Amino acid sequence: MSIRHYLQFKDFSAAEYGYLLRRAAFIKAKFKAVEKYQPFADPDRTLAMIFEKASTRTRVSFEAGMYQMGGSVVHLTTGDSQLGRAEPIEDSARVISRMVDIVMIRTFGQDKLEKFAQFSRVPVINGLTNEFHPCQILADLFTLTEYRPAPSGDPLDAVRGKVVAWVGDGNNMANTWLQAAELLGFTVHVSTPSGYEVDAKLAGISNPACYKVFKDPKEACQGADLVTTDVWTSMGYEAENEVRRAAFKQWCVDEAMMAVAQPDALFMHCLPAHRGEEVTAEVIDGPQSVVWDEAENRMHVQKALMEYLLLGHLA
């Protein structure tokens, strides 16, 4: 099988996402039943995790998932490797990819991730960049299919035609939601403060009908099946924190916004969350919030993703 990378959401087809969502459900069912499932045990497969940005959920979900699948993990940061000592990224890729079976990178610029993949002999996964966060959107979509399954049983039918309201910063999450909408046939209602708009050109969107822009965040939530947001200040933009707090103060997801969404609308957040800023405590801790299942599902979809990149289509 030729090497496949997962650098942004549009790297896979809709059919591949249908497969991944079904495999994630299968793998999660094994986990919940405490049934051993270790396709990476023989031969032992090793994941290298490279972090240039701090992480909680990404590290735990990938590391625990790889161990549960029977594999091994090597954890690297810029502080304990040559990555922080000006070694060319292509040299690091050539060396690391000769010693492991798959690599996950959480870094700043998408260009660094793509250069590493260009010189890697093994699959590379985007664990987060400034531009995209595909593993998180995959987990969010899987969570949506769990809570709102389609009568047909097809996970893609559970997603197709839905409306997702994105309230807040036009960041890596927003870019990735647009890619997912165009590929899988749903619509994103985007509402951001002026100056923080989503960049459809960066996201590579060719069908402008997959998203609509709203000045009023409450209008963006009208009729939505899912309302979602993120912190106002993403990692790497801390110097803008006070300016962003002032700009974003009307973009806090509250009960009034949820009230105009569909009666059974879900609320999601990739975490960590700041109650009272991008979301109220009443919403994130309320009955429509599924953020804890959403967080857990990072592990299950990433296990399915690693299985697919290493072993191909199994069932």
C-alpha positions, -999 to 999 in steps of 0.1 A, spaced: 0 0 0 13 34 -9 20 59 19 -9 81 28 -7 111 50 -35 129 69 -25 166 69 -59 182 64 -95 171 63 -98 171 25 -70 145 21 -96 118 23 -127 111 3 -163 110 16 -162 72 12 -131 69 33 -148 90 60 -177 66 59 -153 38 65 -134 56 93 -166 65 111 -178 28 110 -144 16 121 -143 41 150 -177 27 162 -163 -8 160 -131 1 179 -150 21 205 -174 -8 211 -144 -31 217 -130 -6 242 -163 -2 261 -167 -40 263 -131 -43 276 -123 -66 247 -87 -67 236 -81 -54 201 -44 -51 192 -38 -51 155 -4 -33 161 10 -59 185 25 -83 160 45 -70 144 49 -42 170 41 -8 155 56 24 169 41 59 168 64 90 171 45 120 186 62 153 179 50 183 199 60 219 192 28 230 209 17 220 243 -10 193 245 -33 174 269 -60 157 248 -39 152 218 -11 135 237 -33 113 259 -57 103 231 -29 93 207 -7 77 233 -34 57 251 -49 48 218 -16 34 204 -10 14 235 -45 0 235 -40 -11 199 -9 -30 209 17 -6 197 45 15 212 50 53 215 80 77 214 73 112 227 94 141 213 94 178 220 115 206 207 132 207 241 145 171 241 153 166 204 172 182 176 139 197 164 146 226 187 183 229 176 178 241 140 181 207 124 164 210 90 129 195 91 136 173 61 166 157 79 145 151 110 118 135 88 144 112 70 158 100 103 127 96 124 107 79 97 133 52 94 128 42 130 90 43 135 59 33 116 38 64 119 43 100 130 19 125 146 30 162 147 14 191 166 31 223 154 25 258 144 28 263 106 11 238 82 42 243 59 64 226 85 40 196 87 39 193 49 76 194 46 81 167 71 55 145 53 73 152 20 105 136 33 89 109 55 89 72 47 59 66 69 24 81 73 22 115 90 -9 128 109 -17 164 116 -23 166 154 -30 204 150 -15 233 131 -24 270 130 -43 263 98 -61 230 104 -73 205 131 -87 175 111 -85 149 139 -108 171 161 -134 176 133 -133 138 127 -141 133 164 -168 159 163 -185 143 133 -183 108 149 -199 123 181 -227 137 159 -233 103 143 -235 87 178 -261 112 192 -281 117 160 -277 84 139 -294 82 105 -323 57 101 -302 41 73 -274 33 96 -250 51 72 -229 76 92 -226 98 62 -264 101 61 -263 113 97 -241 142 86 -254 151 52 -277 181 51 -270 192 87 -264 228 98 -234 235 120 -231 269 136 -196 281 142 -194 310 166 -161 328 173 -127 329 158 -121 320 121 -93 297 131 -80 262 123 -112 246 136 -133 269 114 -112 262 83 -115 225 89 -153 226 94 -155 243 60 -135 215 44 -157 189 60 -189 207 49 -179 209 13 -168 172 12 -196 156 32 -226 178 21 -236 199 51 -236 236 57 -216 258 82 -231 290 95 -201 311 104 -202 342 127 -170 359 137 -160 394 148 -148 418 122 -112 411 114 -113 375 125 -132 360 95 -127 325 82 -104 323 52 -122 302 26 -92 305 2 -69 291 28 -93 263 35 -93 256 -2 -131 258 -6 -144 258 -42 -181 255 -34 -192 287 -15 -226 272 -9 -212 250 18 -211 279 43 -229 311 51 -216 342 70 -236 360 96 -227 392 115 -250 383 143 -239 350 161 -275 344 173 -287 344 136 -260 319 128 -274 296 154 -309 298 140 -321 263 131 -286 247 137 -283 210 144 -249 216 161 -235 248 178 -198 248 183 -170 272 193 -134 275 205 -113 297 227 -110 333 217 -73 332 218 -57 302 202 -22 289 212 5 312 197 -17 343 198 -15 350 235 -1 386 229 -35 395 214 -55 382 244 -69 415 257 -77 429 223 -95 396 214 -115 397 246 -129 431 237 -136 421 201 -152 388 209 -174 398 239 -207 394 218 -196 359 206 -202 339 238 -224 310 232 -252 313 257 -287 299 263 -303 324 240 -282 312 211 -290 275 219 -327 284 222 -329 294 185 -311 263 173 -330 230 167 -347 217 199 -324 187 199 -293 207 189 -260 196 204 -232 218 217 -195 210 212 -162 225 221 -128 211 214 -115 221 249 -100 235 269 -129 259 276 -131 292 294 -165 295 310 -178 330 308 -158 338 277 -166 318 245 -193 298 263 -214 301 294 -213 275 321 -250 270 316 -244 258 281 -212 237 284 -224 221 316 -260 218 303 -281 190 288 -273 198 252 -235 197 257 -217 166 246 -181 179 251 -169 150 273 -180 123 248 -165 145 221 -132 146 239 -131 108 245 -139 103 208 -107 118 198 -90 86 209 -114 63 191 -113 81 157 -76 84 159 -72 47 165 -94 41 134 -72 66 115 -39 50 125 -53 16 117 -63 27 82 -30 45 75 -10 14 86 -32 -15 76 -56 -2 50 -92 -11 45 -100 -41 68 -138 -45 67 
